[in-house]
C-alpha cells in the first residue's frame, strides 16, 4: 500500500497534521517511537497544557523568528482555539494564556487521539524510523525498526532533543533531515534553569524572589543587554530557575556556545530607581533602632536580606543607624544589581524546548515543504524555531502542522491528478 503521507512523530504537530489530513480523507500512517502518543504534551503547562496565547508579538519566537511569524500568520491562536473546540476541548483564559477548561493536559491528549480518523489514520507506535529515501517515481520509502512503508509525502514532526521523557534510542530526527539534504543549525537547551559557579555556597536553595533580570556578555556589563525578563526567580543549589530565567536561558546558552562570559544582573526592587530607593531608606533609617536585617525586611524578604548583607559585606545584626555611607550604598547597589556569573544550564533532558534545528532556509513557510526534497514536509520543534514560555511552542506546533497539512493536500492532489487517481482510490 502507498500512503498519502507518513508522519514521523506522534507529538502535538504530528497528531494535529494527522487529524487534519484524516478528516479530508487522506490515508495517513503515523509513526511514533514511544509506546504512546503525545507523551510530552502531558507535561506542558505543569500538566495543565497551556496550548496557546493571545499576547503574541514579534518577540514570541526565536531562532528564525521571521519564518515562524509567517507560519503563525496562516494559523493564529484564534484558529487554534477553533481547532480545539472542534475536537471537543473547551478553553479557559487567564491573562491571555489559554488552557483546557479541565486544567488537565491529558484531556487535550485524549481528545486529539480520539479525533484521529479510525478509517484514514493508521498508528504505528514503538517503532523507530531508520531511513527515508525518495525514489524517482516520487514515492518515499520509509524504513523502520519493524518494517518498510511507502508514501507520496512524508512529514517530519519528530520534535527536538529536549524532553523530560526517556527515549529508547538517541534522537535521530536531524539525521533523517540531513539525509534528505537539509542543514542543521547547532542545537542547545532552551527554557531551562541556569547554573552558576559554586551555587551551594550561597545557601539559597528554596528561596524565591521577584526580580528583573538583565543578561550581559562580559563581567564589566557595559556591553549590550542581550535579554531582559521579570518575574519570580527560584534559587537552587545549581543556580537560578523559574519562568523569567527560562525566558532568557536561550540567549545565555547561545553566548556560552560562543565561549563568551555570561552574567545576569538581578534587580530585586525593579519598580524603584537607585535614587528613589536611597531616598526612601535615608528618610526612614533615622527613625528606626532596628538591625540592618530587620530594617531591610520591610523592602525584601528575610532570606533575601541575609543574602544581600553577605554580598555587600555588612553585618546583618548591626544597628541600621550605625552603618557607614559606604555600607549603605553597597546595600542599595546589591539590592538593585545582584550579579551572578552563568557557567552553564540544565541539559536537554531537563529543558522544555530545543533551540536550533533544521535550517528553515531549505523550507517554504507557505507550505512547510522542503525545497530540497519535494514531498518532504516539516512541522514543530525539529525546526530552528523556539518560542518563549506561555504556549508559544505548542502554538508553533499547531501552526506549522496545519500549514504542512494544507501543503501536503496540495501536493497529493497534484500527484493524484498526474496519476489519474481520484481521492479514496
Protein Blocks (a to p, Z undefined) as FASTA:
>chain_A
ZZfbdcehjbfklmmmmmmmmmnopacddddfbfbehklmmmggghnopabdfkbcfklp
ghjlklmmmmmmmocfklmmmmmmmnopacddeehiacdfklpaklmmmmmmmmpcfklm
ccdehiacfbdcddfkopacdddfkbccddfbdcdfebpfbdcbdcfbdcfklmmmmmno
pacdddddehiadddehkllnopghiacdddddddehjklpaccfbdcdddddddfklcg
djklmmmmmmmmmmmmnopacdddddfblmbcfklmmmmmmmmmmmccbdfklmmmmmmc
fklmmmmmmmnopafkbcfklpcfklmmmmmmmmmoccdddfbdcdfklcfbdeedjdfk
lpcfklopafklghiacehjlbccdddehhjmmmmmmmmmmmmmmmmmmmmmmmmmmnop
aehZZ
